[in-house]
Amino acid sequence: QIALAVIFFCHTIRSRTSVFSTGTMLFVVRTFLPLSGAIERPTALQNYKNYRRLIFFYKKPLARIAVHIKKSIFTKTFSKTLTLQNNMKKINAKTLCTSVLLCTSVIFCACDKETKIEPQNYGEKLACVYEPKPFSIGLDKQVYFSQGNLQYQASTNIWRFAENQYDIIGNDNENISSSYSGWIDLFGWATSGWNSGAKTYMPYSTDSCSLNYNPGEASEYDFDLTGDKLFCDWGAYNKISNGGNTANTWRTLTKDEWAYILTERPRCTELFSAGKIGGMNGLILLPDEWIQPESIPFIADTTLWEANDYTFAEWAEMEANGAVFLPAAGLREGTSTQQSAWNEGLYWSSSASTEERAWHLHFYQLGTVCWDHPRAIGHSVRLVQDVSPSTN
């Protein structure tokens, strides 16, 4: 009863205000039910991960069942308790289907306290088989994403893409220096290494003053990494050793282009979601002409990492069809990294905001947004390559 009450409360709010997504509703249930003592958190999550496959393969017949239930049992049961009689018609059958399955898993969990959850076996890492596919970033404009996040080695001045899409450097970013022989992947804004006139422009910079990352006079704060400031962009100025090894081949997305991918391109809400690859949290982006592997489910537009929890082998099938994964690599302030248990990702755009701030893509377990941030804070960089008509 507790499970159903929380679920239908979230549905009611969602139908009236559009605040709650399915993923947010699941997050609320996952958070508050264990506090009530009704279920144990790991058991509930494991059951949800099992039932999500039923949603994927049997969503049409389950939707019909959900409609029948909506008209009968739940209307009678909760009309007095939650005053949902007048709101039932507004509840989406597909979303209700998710609730029915989650309730079932919760009931099983409450009845089976001795269920033990085995750690997820993700298998062995596989060689990257990412096949770039076009992503629309505007009308008649498309890009390919690189195979992984940008990385830099100061001792050799070499740039490269991560070997796999889910690879991050993590806490080793704290070793950042001009002579460090390891790799880093969290950069201050516009730190391509090109002398732009800014006081701070090297990729190993740890200067905490964001004004120092601004070339020229303060009045020029609104420049983007284009035009005469193009070489401030990491991909424009540098040769990427495993990305063609030619300068001016890659670039950073603008704020508007990030937003277009997530909110404006056709079927946009069906083509991104939170996920987990080999235990690494992150954001999954699917190309415009996405073909879903038959044996692998995908739950779109959710903020629940566990909703799309893939083994390395499963992800190999996804990325072979062009799926992109942005790992939640956290951020760096000076020489201190803050991964927040790898529960948030921050990716620079090429768009300036104020004389001290620039726009970035920010995703975490409550949503995905474009925000501005101080330029001195180290963020991840995922470069793209423009699709020309001849290569599309």
C-alpha positions in Angstrom: 0.0 0.0 0.0 2.9 2.4 0.8 4.4 1.6 -2.6 1.2 2.2 -4.5 0.4 5.4 -2.6 3.8 6.9 -3.4 3.7 5.9 -7.0 0.2 7.3 -7.7 1.0 10.5 -5.8 4.0 11.0 -8.2 1.7 10.2 -11.2 -0.9 12.7 -10.0 1.8 15.5 -9.7 3.3 14.5 -13.0 -0.1 14.6 -14.8 -0.9 18.1 -13.4 2.5 19.8 -13.6 4.7 17.7 -15.9 7.4 18.0 -13.2 7.9 14.3 -12.6 9.3 12.1 -15.3 9.1 8.3 -15.1 12.7 8.3 -13.9 12.1 10.9 -11.2 9.0 8.9 -10.0 11.2 5.8 -9.7 13.9 7.8 -7.9 11.3 8.9 -5.3 10.0 5.4 -4.8 13.6 4.1 -4.5 14.5 6.7 -2.0 11.5 6.8 0.4 10.3 3.2 0.5 13.4 1.9 2.2 13.0 4.7 4.8 9.5 3.4 5.6 10.9 -0.1 6.3 8.7 -1.7 3.7 11.5 -2.9 1.5 15.3 -3.1 1.4 16.9 -0.8 -1.1 19.2 -3.2 -3.0 16.4 -5.8 -3.4 14.0 -3.3 -4.9 16.6 -2.0 -7.3 17.5 -5.5 -8.5 13.8 -6.4 -9.0 13.3 -3.2 -11.0 16.3 -4.0 -13.2 14.7 -7.4 -14.0 11.2 -6.0 -14.7 12.5 -3.3 -17.0 13.1 -6.0 -19.6 9.4 -6.9 -19.4 8.5 -3.3 -20.0 10.7 -3.3 -23.1 9.6 -6.5 -24.7 5.9 -6.6 -23.6 4.9 -2.9 -23.3 1.9 -3.1 -25.6 0.0 -5.9 -23.9 1.0 -4.6 -20.5 -0.3 -1.2 -21.4 -3.7 -2.8 -22.2 -3.7 -4.5 -18.8 -2.7 -1.2 -17.2 -5.7 0.5 -18.8 -8.0 -2.1 -17.5 -6.6 -1.8 -14.0 -6.8 1.9 -14.1 -10.5 1.7 -14.8 -11.3 -0.7 -12.1 -9.1 -1.7 -9.1 -7.0 1.4 -8.5 -9.9 3.8 -9.0 -12.0 2.0 -6.4 -9.1 1.4 -4.0 -7.5 4.9 -3.9 -10.4 7.3 -4.7 -11.0 8.0 -1.0 -7.4 7.8 0.2 -5.6 10.0 -2.5 -8.5 11.7 -4.2 -7.4 10.4 -7.6 -10.9 9.7 -9.0 -10.9 12.8 -11.1 -7.2 12.4 -12.2 -7.3 8.8 -13.5 -8.0 9.7 -17.0 -4.9 11.9 -17.1 -2.5 9.1 -16.1 -0.6 7.8 -19.1 -1.1 4.0 -19.6 2.5 3.4 -20.6 3.8 5.1 -17.5 1.2 3.3 -15.4 2.5 0.1 -16.8 5.9 0.9 -15.3 4.3 1.5 -12.0 2.4 -1.8 -12.0 5.6 -3.7 -12.6 7.5 -1.7 -10.0 4.7 -2.4 -7.5 4.9 -6.1 -8.2 8.6 -6.1 -7.6 8.1 -4.1 -4.3 5.5 -6.6 -3.1 7.9 -9.5 -3.9 10.7 -7.7 -2.1 8.5 -7.1 1.0 7.6 -10.8 1.1 11.1 -12.0 0.6 13.5 -10.3 3.0 16.1 -13.0 2.6 16.8 -12.3 -1.1 20.5 -11.7 -1.7 21.7 -9.5 -4.4 24.8 -10.7 -6.3 27.1 -8.0 -7.6 26.6 -7.2 -11.3 29.0 -9.2 -13.5 29.9 -6.8 -16.2 32.4 -9.2 -17.9 35.7 -8.2 -19.4 36.4 -4.9 -21.1 36.3 -5.2 -24.9 38.1 -3.2 -27.6 36.1 -0.2 -28.7 33.9 -0.9 -31.6 32.2 2.5 -31.7 30.8 3.3 -35.1 30.1 7.0 -35.5 26.6 8.0 -36.7 25.2 11.4 -37.4 23.6 13.6 -34.6 21.6 16.6 -35.6 22.7 19.8 -33.9 20.5 22.2 -35.9 18.6 22.4 -39.2 20.6 20.6 -41.9 23.6 20.4 -39.5 25.0 17.1 -38.1 28.1 15.9 -36.3 29.9 12.7 -35.3 31.0 12.3 -31.7 34.6 11.2 -30.9 35.2 7.7 -29.5 35.9 9.0 -26.0 36.7 12.0 -23.8 39.7 14.1 -24.5 42.9 13.4 -22.6 46.3 15.1 -22.4 49.8 14.2 -21.3 51.8 17.3 -20.3 55.3 15.7 -20.3 55.0 14.8 -24.1 52.4 17.4 -25.1 50.3 14.6 -26.6 46.5 14.7 -27.0 44.3 11.7 -27.5 40.8 10.3 -27.1 40.1 7.8 -24.3 40.3 4.2 -25.5 36.7 3.5 -24.5 33.7 5.8 -24.2 33.3 4.9 -20.5 37.0 5.5 -19.5 37.9 8.4 -17.2 41.1 9.4 -15.4 39.4 10.1 -12.1 41.4 11.1 -9.0 44.7 11.0 -11.0 43.7 14.4 -12.3 44.9 15.7 -8.9 48.5 15.1 -10.2 48.0 17.8 -12.9 51.2 19.8 -13.6 53.4 20.9 -16.5 55.7 17.9 -16.1 53.1 15.2 -15.2 53.8 12.0 -17.2 50.3 10.6 -16.7 47.1 11.6 -18.4 44.4 14.2 -17.4 40.9 14.7 -18.7 39.4 17.6 -16.7 40.3 21.0 -18.2 39.6 24.7 -17.5 37.7 26.4 -20.2 39.6 27.4 -23.4 42.8 25.7 -22.3 43.9 24.4 -25.6 47.5 25.5 -25.2 47.1 28.3 -27.8 48.4 31.7 -26.5 45.2 33.6 -26.8 46.3 36.6 -24.7 44.8 35.1 -21.6 46.9 34.8 -18.5 45.9 31.2 -18.3 45.5 29.0 -21.4 47.5 25.8 -20.9 45.7 22.5 -20.4 47.6 21.8 -17.1 46.5 25.1 -15.6 45.2 25.1 -12.0 44.7 28.9 -11.6 41.6 29.4 -9.5 40.8 32.9 -10.9 38.3 32.5 -13.8 39.1 36.0 -15.1 42.5 34.8 -16.1 41.0 32.4 -18.6 39.6 35.4 -20.6 41.8 36.7 -23.4 42.0 40.4 -24.2 40.1 43.1 -22.3 37.4 42.3 -19.8 34.9 43.9 -22.3 35.5 41.0 -24.6 34.2 38.5 -22.2 31.4 37.4 -24.5 33.7 35.7 -27.1 33.0 32.1 -28.1 35.6 29.6 -29.2 35.1 30.6 -32.9 36.3 33.2 -35.3 39.6 34.8 -34.2 39.4 32.8 -31.0 38.9 29.4 -32.8 42.2 28.0 -31.6 41.1 28.3 -28.0 39.1 25.2 -28.9 41.0 22.1 -28.0 40.0 20.3 -31.2 40.8 23.1 -33.5 44.3 23.9 -32.3 45.6 20.5 -31.5 46.4 17.2 -33.3 44.6 14.3 -31.7 46.9 11.3 -31.9 44.2 8.7 -32.4 41.7 11.2 -34.0 43.4 11.7 -37.4 46.5 13.5 -35.9 45.6 16.6 -37.9 44.8 20.0 -36.4 41.5 21.8 -36.9 39.6 18.5 -37.4 37.5 18.4 -34.3 35.7 21.0 -32.3 33.5 21.6 -29.2 29.7 21.9 -29.4 28.1 25.2 -28.6 25.5 25.6 -25.8 22.7 25.7 -28.4 24.0 22.6 -30.1 24.0 20.6 -26.9 20.5 21.8 -26.2 19.3 20.9 -29.7 20.5 17.3 -29.3 18.6 17.0 -26.1 15.4 19.1 -26.7 14.9 20.0 -30.3 15.9 17.3 -32.8 13.2 14.9 -34.0 12.3 12.2 -31.4 14.7 13.9 -29.0 13.2 12.5 -25.8 13.5 8.9 -27.2 17.2 9.3 -27.9 18.9 10.0 -24.6 18.8 8.6 -21.1 20.9 8.0 -17.9 22.7 4.7 -17.9 25.6 2.7 -16.5 28.3 0.9 -18.5 30.5 -1.6 -16.6 29.5 0.2 -13.4 30.3 3.7 -14.6 27.4 6.2 -14.5 26.8 8.5 -17.4 24.5 9.9 -20.1 23.6 7.8 -23.2 23.0 9.6 -26.4 21.5 7.8 -29.5 22.0 9.0 -33.1 19.2 10.3 -35.3 18.7 7.1 -37.2 18.9 4.7 -34.2 18.4 1.0 -34.6 18.0 -0.8 -31.2 19.7 -4.2 -30.9 16.9 -6.8 -30.6 18.1 -8.4 -27.4 19.0 -5.3 -25.4 16.4 -3.0 -23.8 16.7 0.8 -23.6 14.6 3.0 -21.3 14.5 6.5 -22.7 14.3 9.9 -20.8 15.0 8.7 -17.3 17.5 10.0 -14.7 17.9 6.6 -13.0 21.4 5.2 -13.7 20.2 1.6 -13.1 17.5 1.8 -15.7 20.0 1.1 -18.5 22.7 -1.0 -16.8 24.8 -2.7 -19.4 27.6 -5.2 -19.4 30.7 -4.5 -21.6 29.4 -6.9 -24.2 25.9 -5.3 -24.3 27.5 -1.9 -24.7 29.6 -3.1 -27.5 26.4 -3.9 -29.4 25.0 -0.5 -28.6 28.1 1.5 -29.7 28.5 -0.5 -32.8 25.1 1.0 -33.8 26.4 4.5 -33.0 25.4 5.0 -29.3 27.4 7.6 -27.4 28.2 7.4 -23.7 29.3 10.5 -21.7 30.8 9.2 -18.4 30.0 11.1 -15.2 33.6 12.1 -14.5 32.9 14.9 -12.0 35.0 18.0 -11.9 38.3 19.5 -10.7 38.9 22.6 -8.6 42.6 23.5 -8.6 44.3 20.1 -7.8 41.3 18.7 -6.0 38.9 16.4 -7.9 35.2 16.1 -6.9 33.7 13.0 -8.5 30.6 13.0 -6.2 30.8 9.2 -6.3 30.8 9.7 -10.1 27.2 10.8 -10.0 27.5 13.9 -12.2 29.0 14.8 -15.5 30.0 18.3 -16.7 31.0 18.8 -20.4 32.2 22.2 -21.7 30.6 24.0 -24.6 32.4 26.5 -26.7 29.9 29.3 -25.6 30.9 32.0 -23.1 28.4 33.3 -20.5 30.1 36.1 -18.6 33.6 37.4 -18.1 34.2 34.6 -15.6 31.8 31.9 -16.7 31.1 29.6 -19.7 28.2 27.2 -20.6 28.4 23.5 -20.1 26.2 20.4 -20.3 25.5 19.2 -16.8 23.8 15.9 -16.0 23.1 14.2 -12.6 20.4 12.1 -11.0 17.8 14.8 -11.1 18.1 15.9 -14.7 20.2 17.1 -17.6 20.6 20.9 -18.2 22.8 23.5 -19.8 24.3 25.7 -17.0 27.2 28.2 -16.8 30.1 27.6 -14.5 33.4 29.4 -13.5 36.0 28.9 -16.3 38.6 27.8 -13.8 36.8 24.6 -12.9 38.0 21.5 -14.7 35.3 19.8 -16.8 35.3 17.0 -19.3 35.6 17.6 -23.0 33.9 15.5 -25.7 34.8 16.7 -29.2 32.7 16.4 -32.4 33.4 16.4 -36.1 31.1 18.2 -38.6 29.4 15.9 -41.1 29.8 17.2 -44.6 27.3 16.4 -47.3 29.8 14.1 -49.0 30.4 12.0 -45.9 26.8 11.8 -44.6 
